[in-house]
Amino acid sequence: MVHSLIQDPVAKVRRAALTGVGKVIDVLKDTTDKKKQFLEKIEQLAVHESYQYRIVFSKICPTVVNSLNAEEFESHFLCHLLKLYRDKVPNTRIAAAEALNEICKIEKYGSDSRILDSIEILKTDTDRDVVLVVGGIPPKRIVKQ
């Protein structure tokens, strides 16, 4: 059910379903096969051709970090998130930047060089909105007269 909702064509429905992913993982903790299948379905969002699903994946990442052990989080989520910050679509990079900012607030990831390096790279992004999300100084806008 949650998997269907996070793929709903209506953005408001997708956003509302995000918090349910961590809860489903918590419920599936003891059922290894079902949990693995669920994580693989969520993982597919990271490489989906639609940027909207890549954004959903990025938004899921901070909501599940505490529902998984470090190995599971890194192999199913962080590895993909560390690619999405270089996505061709600025909105996907914004969502990845927001996720990385949230995840680095968690003690075990606060000094993770992969995350910190990604955030530093995002501070020099070509899109000013991406730069603002990570606290960088955006490039000046050139106003044509």
C-alpha positions in Angstrom: 0.0 0.0 0.0 2.7 2.5 1.0 4.7 1.7 -2.1 1.6 2.5 -4.3 1.1 5.8 -2.5 4.6 7.0 -2.9 4.2 6.5 -6.6 0.8 8.2 -6.8 0.6 10.8 -9.6 -0.5 13.5 -7.1 2.4 15.1 -5.3 0.4 15.7 -2.1 -0.4 12.0 -1.8 3.3 11.1 -2.3 4.4 13.5 0.4 1.9 12.2 2.9 3.0 8.6 2.3 6.7 9.3 3.0 6.5 8.8 6.7 4.9 5.4 6.2 8.0 4.0 4.7 9.9 3.9 7.9 6.9 2.4 9.7 6.7 -0.4 7.2 10.4 -1.1 7.6 9.9 -1.3 11.4 7.1 -3.7 11.0 9.0 -5.9 8.5 12.2 -6.0 10.7 11.7 -9.7 11.5 10.5 -10.8 8.0 13.8 -10.7 6.1 12.5 -11.7 2.6 9.6 -9.2 2.7 11.8 -6.5 4.0 14.3 -7.1 1.3 11.6 -7.0 -1.4 10.2 -3.8 0.0 13.7 -2.1 0.2 14.4 -3.2 -3.4 11.1 -1.6 -4.6 12.0 1.7 -2.8 15.5 1.5 -4.3 14.1 1.4 -7.8 12.8 5.0 -7.3 16.4 6.2 -7.1 17.0 5.2 -10.7 13.5 5.8 -12.1 13.4 7.8 -15.4 11.0 10.3 -13.8 12.7 12.9 -11.7 9.6 13.0 -9.5 10.3 9.5 -8.2 14.0 10.3 -7.7 12.8 13.2 -5.6 10.5 10.9 -3.6 13.5 8.6 -3.0 15.6 11.5 -1.7 12.8 12.5 0.6 12.5 9.0 1.9 16.1 8.7 2.9 16.1 10.8 6.1 12.8 9.2 7.2 14.3 5.7 7.2 17.8 6.2 8.5 16.9 5.3 12.0 14.7 2.3 10.9 17.7 0.4 9.4 21.1 -0.6 10.6 24.0 1.3 9.0 24.9 -1.4 6.5 21.3 -1.6 5.2 20.9 2.2 5.0 24.2 2.6 3.2 23.6 -0.2 0.7 19.9 0.5 -0.1 19.7 4.3 0.3 22.9 6.3 0.9 24.8 4.8 -2.1 22.0 6.1 -4.4 21.6 9.4 -2.6 25.3 10.0 -3.2 24.6 9.8 -6.9 21.4 11.9 -6.9 23.2 15.0 -5.7 24.7 15.1 -9.3 21.4 14.5 -11.0 20.7 16.5 -14.2 17.5 17.9 -12.8 17.9 20.8 -10.3 14.8 19.8 -8.3 16.3 16.3 -7.7 19.6 17.9 -6.6 17.6 20.1 -4.2 15.8 17.1 -2.7 19.2 15.2 -2.4 20.8 18.2 -0.8 17.9 18.5 1.8 18.3 14.8 2.5 22.0 15.0 2.9 21.6 18.0 5.3 19.2 16.0 7.4 21.2 12.8 7.5 24.5 14.6 8.5 22.6 15.9 11.6 22.5 12.3 12.8 25.6 11.5 15.0 26.8 8.4 13.1 26.7 10.3 9.8 27.8 13.8 11.0 31.4 13.2 10.1 30.9 10.9 7.1 33.3 12.4 4.5 31.1 11.1 1.6 28.2 13.2 2.8 30.3 16.2 3.8 32.1 16.2 0.5 28.8 15.9 -1.4 27.5 18.9 0.5 30.6 20.9 -0.3 30.3 20.1 -4.0 26.6 21.2 -3.9 27.7 24.6 -2.5 29.2 25.3 -6.0 26.3 23.9 -8.0 25.2 25.9 -11.1 21.6 26.2 -9.7 21.3 29.0 -7.1 18.4 27.2 -5.3 20.6 24.1 -4.8 23.4 26.3 -3.4 21.0 28.0 -1.0 19.7 24.6 0.4 23.2 23.7 1.5 24.2 27.1 2.8 26.5 28.1 0.0 26.8 31.5 -1.5 24.7 31.5 -4.7 26.1 32.9 -7.9 24.9 36.4 -8.7 22.1 36.7 -11.1 22.8 38.6 -14.2 19.9 41.0 -15.0 19.6 41.8 -18.6 18.3 45.2 -19.4 
